[in-house]
Amino acid sequence: MKLLYTSNSPYARKVRIVALEKHLNLTLQEVVLGAEDSPVLQYNPLGKVPVLVLDNEEGLYDSRVIVEYLDTRTPGSKLVPSDAGLRISVIRWCALADGICDATIAVMLEQRKPSDQQSEAFINKQKTKVENGLAVLNEDINKKKWCVDETFSLADIAVGCMLGYVDLRFKEMGWQEQYPNLSKHYTILSKRPSFKETIPIPA
Ligand SMILES: N[C@@H](CCC(=O)N[C@@H](CS)C(=O)NCC(=O)O)C(=O)O
């Protein structure tokens, strides 16, 4: 299996961490999005990373599908619980974490436009989504060791990747002071070898 990824994509990081946590061997191929020779479009018509290229050359996307696929590749402990209620809880945490990443990326892309083409209203709307999302997660994680059922799961991985990405793009917002419960959770997650090995590189 080969993973097409960029080093600072929070969605690709989620996949890499799942593979590391489950001791699954992935061949990593870093790509440049939008480059003429980028292999991404060949496997994903949306042109986005991550894409998991299976041994039969089928491309799997997006990150939510890939992590579920990887989770079924090993017997025993699962990052997405099989119990229906717990599963919904886990994927709901993931949906919010991914949504915060979506809004963070939207701000970054808007701010990369020439200043006379940027919309302040759009930027503020997206930043509000980030702040609202972080506030809810900060409340929900309060006093808990892990996001769901006192067990490390995909929810913790998604939240950790999102926080790493918010830290990369919005360090100046002081999120660690504003959301202390999330900050504590992030400190714990950041000690895991899978998180250490996949720290995003500013670009
Ligand atoms: N929902 C998707 C989001 C993937 C995504 O937006 N990836 C970004 C990189 S962080 C990308 O490839 N952007 C290129 C584009 O939108 O054309 C997932 O979970 O995989």
The ligand as a MOL file (V3000), in Angstrom:
LIG
                    3D

  0  0  0     0  0            999 V3000
M  V30 BEGIN CTAB
M  V30 COUNTS 20 19 0 0 0
M  V30 BEGIN ATOM
M  V30 1 N -11.9990 15.6270 3.5140 0
M  V30 2 C -10.7140 15.3860 2.9200 0
M  V30 3 C -9.9190 16.6810 2.8710 0
M  V30 4 C -8.6330 16.5160 2.0530 0
M  V30 5 C -8.0020 17.8740 1.7350 0
M  V30 6 O -8.6750 18.9080 1.6900 0
M  V30 7 N -6.6830 17.8470 1.4900 0
M  V30 8 C -5.9860 19.0620 1.0960 0
M  V30 9 C -4.5800 19.0780 1.6950 0
M  V30 10 S -4.6040 19.3580 3.4170 0
M  V30 11 C -5.8180 19.0430 -0.4050 0
M  V30 12 O -5.4420 18.0430 -0.9570 0
M  V30 13 N -6.0810 20.1750 -1.0740 0
M  V30 14 C -5.9270 20.3170 -2.4770 0
M  V30 15 C -7.1640 20.7890 -3.1530 0
M  V30 16 O -8.1850 21.0720 -2.4690 0
M  V30 17 O -7.1340 20.8670 -4.3840 0
M  V30 18 C -9.9930 14.2880 3.7060 0
M  V30 19 O -10.3750 14.0550 4.8620 0
M  V30 20 O -9.1030 13.6350 3.1670 0
M  V30 END ATOM
M  V30 BEGIN BOND
M  V30 1 1 1 2
M  V30 2 1 2 3
M  V30 3 1 2 18
M  V30 4 1 3 4
M  V30 5 1 4 5
M  V30 6 2 5 6
M  V30 7 1 5 7
M  V30 8 1 7 8
M  V30 9 1 8 9
M  V30 10 1 8 11
M  V30 11 1 9 10
M  V30 12 2 11 12
M  V30 13 1 11 13
M  V30 14 1 13 14
M  V30 15 1 14 15
M  V30 16 2 15 16
M  V30 17 1 15 17
M  V30 18 2 18 19
M  V30 19 1 18 20
M  V30 END BOND
M  V30 END CTAB
M  END
